[in-house]
Amino acid sequence: MFKPDKYIHPDFSKEIFVNAPEAKLEAAPKDKTAPEGYHAMSIFPEYFKIDGQWLLAEESRMDCVPVYENGKIFVREFRNLNMGDLVVIGRTEDASEGIYVHENCFEKEEKDEINSFTFRQGRTRETGFSHDYEQLVELLKYEKENGGYIVWTMGPACSFDVKARENFAKLIDNGYVQALLAGNALATHDLEGGYLGTALGADIKTQMPYPNGHYNHLDTINRVRYHGSIEKFIKEEKIDSGIIAACVRNNVPFVLTGSIRDDGPLPEVFGNCYEGQDNMRAHVRKATTVIGMASVLHTIATGNMTPMYRMLDDGTIRPLYFYMVDTSEFAANKLSDRGSLTSKGIVTNVQDFMRNVVEGLGL
């Protein structure tokens, strides 16, 4: 039975904390600008000593700044700073400036000592992922049973295969998806699959190209725009298969954030990247597990918003689990190079990944 690692609270009775100075606060000199010497956040839990109390930043995000307001620490993007906001100053992490970064904060199972010389410790095509699937299946069951919030980030390859679309729809229908983050392409090609049976003009069953198939995704976008919304398109065109249709019938929110290369785009796509980012972060703030599939850019974007922990409504602090699934070893492991140090890569194609997860869940 899956059980999240237990959070180890810092012992603030220790001398380093008792004798630590107060964190220095300085007002932002103008909108969207932090004072010199500002403190930038990481993925780890961070505490700040203010008025004799060590305050945890309850909702964190790397590369943002801590702001003290109404007795709490809020973490804000530079673009959301207002002149006069009280920003924490200091770049040490050991309590010497009233700032403490709590890295080793979760209790791990005891393991036997491992010799320093070992084989096969990387995450590559040769890695055996059976145990990872077992752990992930148990995690998903735990999240569903305990009110977790599972956020999926998906690239267009997730919609190119009929079985991949069917399997992810099963995950949605059975309560294993609380939010979907993607771009214009994932939704477009998934809707194209339900509307015309293709993705980028190739049959989603046989992968054979259709005559003039390069029009199909454009025709799909055009038809959605004719109806005015994705939901209206699904209803009027009687789309009954695929990822986005499953989201709509289950009231699962999806955030589609566009890029400069987008066709169309679909009506719901956020063309303003910061508006899209804010809507993505609204779901990341609630996430307890994040799974990125076949989308390096969207998954790294999501990772940049995701700390390694989540404070629940009852004050409990638990780990936030993050997976990256891709056929490329580079892509599957790149997330940790961008600061998401606790993410776990699985090197496989998304069709096989979704089949293994669905079968493991018994759906």
N, C-alpha and C positions, 0 to 999 in steps of 0.2 A: 504494500500500500504506500503510495507516494505521500511524503510529508516534507513541507518546505524546511530548509535549514533555519535554525533558531537564531534570532538576532541577539548579538552580545552588546549590551549597552556599555558605553564608556564608564569607567569608575571615576566619577567626578570628585570623589573624596581624596583622590591621590594628590600629592603635593604639586605636581606640574599643573593641575587644573585649579587648585585652590589658590596658588600663588600667581597664576597667570594674570596679566593685565586685562583690562576691558578692551574689547575690539574697538578700533578707531572708526568713527563714522564721519563721513564728509559729504556735504551736499553736492549733488550734481550741478555743474556750473551752467548748463543749458540743456534744453530738450535733446534727447537722443545722444547724450555725451556723458560719460562717466568721469569723475575726478581722476587726476593723475594718481597712480599707485593703487588703483582699484584691485579688488580681489576677484579672480575669475573662477567659476565653479568647475568641478569635475563630475564624474559619474558616481562618486562615493558619497555617503552621508557626511555632511559637514555641519559643525556646531560653531556657534559664535557667542562669546561671553559678553552679555549686555546687562547692565544693572545687577551684576552678581549672579546671573543665571546663564547656563549654557543652553542656547536655543538651537534646535535643529531646523534646517531648511527642509520643510516637509515635502514640498514639490520642487524638485531640482531639475537643472538642465545644464549640461556642460557649456562652457564658453559664454555663460551669462553672468550677471553680477548680483550679489545679495543686497537686498534693500531692507532696512529696518523700518517697519511701519505698524502702528497700533499693537505693539508688543510682540510682533512676529517677524520672521524672516521670509521675505518674498524673493523669488529668483526671477529676474526680468532680462529680456533681451535688451541690448543697447538701444535698439530702435523704439523700445517702449519706455525708456527712462524719461522722466519729467524733471525739469529744472527744480532743484530743491530736494529731490529724493535723497534720503540718507543712505549712502552706499558704504559698504564695509571696505576699509583700506587695509592692505597688507598682503604679502605673498609668501609667508611661511605657513606651514601646515601642522606644526607641532605644539600648538597652544601658546607659543612664546609671544604672539601678538593677539591673543584672544581668539584665534582661529584654529580649529582642530578638524583635520580630515581623517575620518574613521575608515581606514582601508580594510583591515581584517575583521570584518564586523559580523560574519556569519559562521556559526559553529559547523565544522566539517567532520565527517566520519573519520575516525582514526584509521590510518593506513600504515602498513609495515614500511619500514625504511627501504627506499629504492636506491640501488646503486646509481651513481651519476652517469655511468655509461649504459645507455639503453637504446633499443631499436624502436622504430615505428611509433614515435610520440607525436608526429605531426598529423594534420587533418588533410589527407590526400585521397586520390582515387583508390589507393591501396588500403585505406583504413576500413576496418570492419565497423559498420554502423548499426548492427543489429541491436546492441545494447542501447544506443542512442534512441532508436525507435521505441524500444520498450519503455525507456524513461519518459519520452515525449508522450506516448499514449497514456501512461499513468498520470503525467502532469495535466494533460487535457481533461481526463476524467475528474481529477481533483478540482480543477478550475470550474468545471461545469457544476459539480456537486456543492462547491463552496462559494458560489457567486463571483468567480473570477471574471476578468475582462480580457479576452483574448483578441489581440489586434493583429491582423494579417496585412502584410505589404506585398503586392503582387505586380509582376511584370507581364507583358503581353503573351509571353510563351506559355503562361498558365492557361490560356484560352485556345491554344492551337490544336489541342487534341480532344476528341469527343469524350473520352473516358476521364480525362483530367477535369473537364467542365462538370461532368456528372458527379465525380467524386467530391469536388469542392462544394457543389450544391448540396450534397449529403451532409457535409460538415456544417453548412449553414442551417439546413433544415433540422438538424439534431442539436443545435445550440452550442456549437463549438466555435462560433464566430460572433464577436460582439461589435466589430468594426472592421472595415476594409479600406486600406489606403492604396491608391494606385494613380496612374496617369490616364490620359485620354486613350492611349492605345489599348490597355487591358479591357476597358469597358467597350470600346469600339469593336474590337475583334470578337469579344464574347457575344455582343449583341448581333454582330454579323453572322456568327455561328448559329444563333437562334433564328435569325431572319432569312438567311440565304444558304446556310449549311457550310459556309466557308470561313476561313480566317486568312486575311490578306489574299483572298482569291483562291486559296487551296482548300480542297474538301477536308473537313475536320475528321472524317473517318478514313479516307483513303490517301489523303495528302496530294491527290492529283489536282493540277490546276484547272480552273474553269476557263472557258473562252471569255476573253475580256474581263477576267476575274480581278484585274487590278482596279476595276471600277467598284467592286463590291463594298469595300469599306467606306468609300466615298458615298455610295448610294445609301448605305446604312446611316451614316451621319446625317445626310441630307433628309432622310425620312424621319429621323428622330427630331431634327430641327423643324420639320413640317408640323409634327405633332406638338412641339413646344417643350417636351420634357421626356426623359427616359421612361418615367413611370407611365405616361400617357402612351408612348410608343409601344411599350410592352403590353398594355391593355388593348389598344386598338389593333395591333398587328398579331395579337394572340401568341406572344412569345412565351413558351412554357418550359424552356430548358436553359441551362447555363448559370453562370455565377451571379450576374447582375439581376436576373429575374428572380433568383432565390433570395437575394438581398431584399428586393422590393416586397416579395410576398411574406417575408419574415420580419419586415421593418428593421432590418439591419442597416445602420448608416454606412455610407461609403463617401470617401473624400477623394475627388479626382483633381489632382493638381497638374496643370499643364506645363508644357515646355515650349521653347521657341520653334521647335520643328513640327508641332502638332498640326494635323489636318483638321479642318472644321472650325473649332472642335465641337464636341458634344455640348449641349446647353449647360449642363451642370459643372463643367470643367472650370476651375478657378484659373483665370488668366493672370491674375496678380499673384505672384509666387508667395508674397508675405501674407496675403489673405488665405491662401491655401495652407501655408505653414501654420497659421493660427488655428485653422480648422483641424489640421492633423494633430497639433499639440493638444487640442481639447480632448481627443481620444487617448493620446499617449499618457496624459495626466491620470487617466483611470486604468491604464493597462497593468496587468499582472504578468502576462506573457505576450511577447511579440515574436512573430514568425515572418521573416522576409523570404520571398521566393522569386528567383530569376529577375531581380531588379536591383542592380548595384546602387544606382543613384537614389532611388526612393528608399531603399533599405538603409543606406548610410544617412540620408536625411532624417529618417525616423530614429536611427541610432543616436544622432546628435541631440535629439530631444529626450532621450530615454536614460534615466539614471539606473543604477544597479539595484535599487530598492523601491519599495512602495509602502507608504504609510496608509493603512486602512482607516475606515471611518471610526473604528473603535480604538485607534491609537496604536494598534499592532503594526510592527515593521516587519516586512517579509521580503524575500528576494524577488526581483523582477527578472524573469527568464527571457533570453533572447536567442533565437536561432536564425541562421542565414543559410539558405539552400540554393545551390547553384552547381552547374556542371563544371565550372572553372574553379580550380583550387585557389587561384588568385582572388576571384570574386568572393568565394566562401570564407576566405580568411582576411580579406581586406578590412572588414568592419572593425576588427581589433586594432588595426593600424590607424584607424580614425578615431580612436578613443573609447570605443565600446569594448572594453577589455574583457568583460565577462561573457561576451557572445560566443556561441558555439556553432561552428560551420559543419554542414553536411554536404558532401560532394556527390551530387546525383542529379538526374533530371527531374523536373517537377512532376511529370506524369507518374514516374515510379514512386516518388516521395508521397504523393497524395494517395496512391493505391495502397502503399504500405501502412499509412496512417489510418485510412478508412478500414482496412482489413483488421488492423490491430484493435480498433475501437468496436469491431463487430457490426459495422453498419452495412 
